[in-house]
């Protein structure tokens, strides 16, 4: 029997995660922000497995519902985590947990399930070093769409703001919130618009967005994260494993201004502002722009497979 996911299992799930994935130190801070505080956890699709009076397995599913007037694909659902303690594997516990989540997601109207990459994700996908996890996903019909990576870079030399004719790179001011939201909803509707609205709803002031202004108008952005961020983005997930870490990304430039080299420049501006906050390790998560960031001096930290499965439509057999 599976038990419903409740916060009484918080400490045991933390320990289970860190036993299964020691390269990704899950902290109480991160688990609380991305799971317990998340309105997107699908309770009926999340559960724990108890054996010998302890949690030996867990699955947490998430689904979307319209928020801040932003529409995402309601047919897209996620598995935030699916873990079984090494001592209890080969007992079909993972199978039972996954099927529990899949059925609930299908009943919610989901037809595409992704492992990781959820709203408030811990991992963007399956770490490719986790061969058992990859094999399990493939066994249950998941296909790897792309390989993505996390990057790090140590910054010791003084950084400077880039100089571009007609462009300036500044931190967003509180009074510019609506202008920024208008820009991002027009240029990048969907998830980035949702994340921007969510940021302000959680108390963000603008200090975590570097914006590109072209003749005074916002035409691009780059998100940055540190310990003072109101909501700490996923490039700050593993900050406790690094010294003086600052997160960079996502970033985007309006399509009409991409020929001016503003994408590379806004990354340099983000580096400058983070260095002003005494950050010496920079972290970029979930990207397949490997050549772009390597040219900027970044090195791969971890590799992931982005695994997605198309599932059958739910049919209510009780009618």
N, C-alpha and C positions, 0 to 999 in steps of 0.2 A: 504493500500500500504506500502511496505517496501522500505527503502532508502538504497543506497549503503553505505558500511562502509567507512568513511573517517576520517582523523585526526581532522576535525573540531568538532567531537563529543567526542574527548578525555576526556575532563573534565566531561562531562555528563555520559560517560560510567564508568569512575572511581567512580563517586558518586553512580551509580546504583549498581556496584559490591559491594561496601562497605555497601550499604543499604541491599543487599541480603545476603552477606556473611561477617558479621562483625567480625568473628573469623579469617579472612584472609585479613589483611589490604593491599589492592592493592595500591602501590605507583606509582607516575608518572615514577620513575626510572625503576621499574619492568615492567610496562605496555609498556613503550617505548622500552625496550630491547627485550622483548619476543613477542611483537605483531607488533608494528610499524616498527621495524628494521628487522623483520623476512621475509625472501624471500619465506617462505612456506605458508603464509596466502593465502588462495584461495579466491580471491577478489569476484568472481562471486558467491561464496557460503556464503558470509558474508554480514550482513545487520543489520540495526537498524529499530526499530518501533517507529514512532513519533505520539504521541497523546497529545493534549492540549499543543502543542508547546514545547514538551520536549521528550527526549529519555525515553521510558518506557520498551523497550526490545532490546536485542542484541543477535546476534549469530555470532561467528567467527569460520570458518572452515579452516583446513590446509591440504595440500597434499604434498607428497614428489616428488622431482625431483633430479636426480643424481647430486651430488656435491662432489668435491675433488676426483673424481674417485671412490667414495664409492657407492655401490649399496644397497639400502634398498628395501623393498617390496612396489612397486608402487600401489599395490591393497589395501594398508592400508592407511586410511585417519582418520582425527581427528576432533572433535568438541572441540575447546579450551575453549569456554564459550558459555552458553545458559542461559540467564537471563531475567526475567520479574519482574518489580517492584511489590511488594506485593499488592499495591492498584489497579493494573490492571490485576490481575490474573482471571482465569475462563472466559476469553474472547477469548480463542483459539489463543492468541498471540504466546505463546510458540510453539503451533502446527504449525502455519504458518512459524515461524522462523526455526524450525527444518526441515520441509519439503523443505524449500528453500535451506538449506544447504545440505540435503541428496541428492536432485536432482542434484545439482552442483557436488557433490562428485562422484555420479554414472556416470555422464557424463564425468568426468575426468578419469574414469576407475577404481574407487575404488569399491571394493566389501566387504570390512570389515571396519566398522566405530567404532572408540573408542572414548569415552567421556573422555577428559583429556589425559594426557600422551603423548601429542604431542611434536614435536621438539621445545624446548623452552617452556615447559609447565608451566602453573601456578599451576594447581593441577594435581596429577597423576590419579585421578578418581573422583567419586562422594563422598563427605563426607557422611558417613553413618548416621550422625545426620540430614542430609537434607532428611527427609522422602519423601517430595513432589518430590524432584529430582529423588530419587530412583524409586518412583511409576511411574513418567513420563517415565523414561528410560524403565522400564519393559513394560509399556503400548505400547511402540513403538518397542518392539521386542528385546531390549537389554538384554543380559544375563550377570550375574556377574560371571567372571571367577575365581577371587581370591579376598581375602581381603588383603590390604596392609596398612602399617602404616608409620607415621613419628615418629621418636624418638628424645628425648632430654636428655641431661645429664649435670649437673652442675659439673665443675671441680675446686676444690679448693686446693687439695693436689698437691705438685710438681710431675710432670710426668717425666719419664725417657725413653730414647730410649731403645727398647728391645734388648737383647743380644742373638744372634743366631749364632751358629757355621756355617761358610761359607757364612753368609748372613749379609748384611748391609742395613740400611734404611736411605735414603738420599733424599734431594730435587733434582729434575731434573735440570741439568744445561743447559743453552741455546745451547751449542755445542752438546748436546746429543739429540736434537730434532729428527733427522732422525732415530737414533737408537731406540728411544722410539716409533716413528710411525711404524717402521718395526716390533717391538715387538707386539704392540697392534693390528696391522692389521693381524698378523699371529695367535695370541692367542685369540683375541676377535674381529673378523671381524663383521661389521655391525654398530650398533648405537654407541657403545663406540669408534670405530675407527672414525666414522663421528665426534663425539663430540671432540675428540682429535685434529683432523685436523681443526675443526672450532675454537677451542681454540687458536691455533697458528695463524690462519688467522686473528683473532681479536686482535692480539698483545700480546698473552701470551708468557711468557719467560721461563716457566718451574717451577716457584716458587709455582705453585698450584698443582703440582704432587709430591707426595711422591713415590719414586720407591724402589722396593726391588731388590737388586743386589746379585746374587749368584755367588761367585768367579768372580765378576766383570761384569757379564752379567745381564741385566734387565730381571727379571722373574715375576714381579708383580708390581702393582701400587695401589695407593689410591689418589683420587682427593680431594683437600681441597679448601675451598672458604672463602674469607674475603672481606672487603670493597675495597681492592686494586686489586682484581682479575680483569683481563682484560675483561672477560665475566663471570658474576656471575652465577654459576650453581644453580639448583633448591633447593639445601639444604640451599641456602641463600635467597630464595624468601621472607621469612617473618622476615628477620633480624631486621627490624625496630620495631618489636614487642618485641624484646629481648634485653638485655644488653650484649654487647661484644660477639656477636655470631660468631662462626666459623662453617662452613659446612664441612661434611665428606661424601665422596662417589661420584661416585661408586668406587668399588675396585674389583680387580681380580688378581688371581694367576694362572700362566701357569699350565695346568693340570699335568705336570710331577713333579711339586714341591709342590703339595697340601698336602702331607703327613707330612710336616715339621712344621705345625702350623704357616705358614707365614701369613695367612689371619687375624687371631687374632692379630698377631704381628704388621702388617702394620696399623691396626686401632690404636693400642697403639702409634705407631710412629706418626700417623696423630695427635693424641691428644697432643703429646709432642710438635710438631712444632706449632700447633695452640696456645698452652699455651705460647710458646715463643713470640707469637704475641699478648699476653695479652687477649686471648679469654677465657672466663669463662663459657659460655654456648655453648655446642656442639649440632649440629643438623644433623640428618640422615634422608633423605627423601625416600619415595617410596620403601619399602622393605617388604617382607614377611618372612624374616629370624628373626622371633620374638625371639625365644629361644636363638639364637646366640648373639643378641645384649643385651638381658636382662642379660645374663651372664657377659657381659662387663659393666653392671651398667646403661644401658639406660632404660628410661621409655617411654611408648607410649604417644605421644602428640595428634595425630589425627588418626582416622581409615577411610579408603576409600574402596569403592567397585570399582574394575576394570571392567567396563561394555563395552561389545563389541557386535556388531550386524553384521550379514551377510546380505548383501543386494543383490537384483537382478541385473543382468547385464543390462546396459542401452541399450535400443532399440530406434533408431532414427525413430520416426513415421512420420517424414517429407519427407522421401524418396519416 
